[in-house]
Amino acid sequence: MSNLVVKLFTVFIFMSLSGNAFAATDSYRWLHVTIETPWAIFIFLLPMVLLPAILMAFLYWKYSGKKKTS
């Protein structure tokens, strides 16, 4: 029985201390969403899409003139 009390007390303490943090994550002000946010996401994700394509084109160009030995 005491183990259950300790668990409940621990959960209560953590919930009471983290109440403001949970409220802040749901807040619009905390997220800082502006009209520039989609552009920032686009600029962040653009290299992740283009670098593999550029690497693939470079490797294709580099090994295109070599003949297979098998």
Secondary structure, DSSP 8 states (H G I E B T S, - for coil): -HHHHHHHHHHHHHHHHSHHHHHHHT-HHHHT--TTHHHHHHHHHHHHHHHHHHHHHHHHHHTSS-----
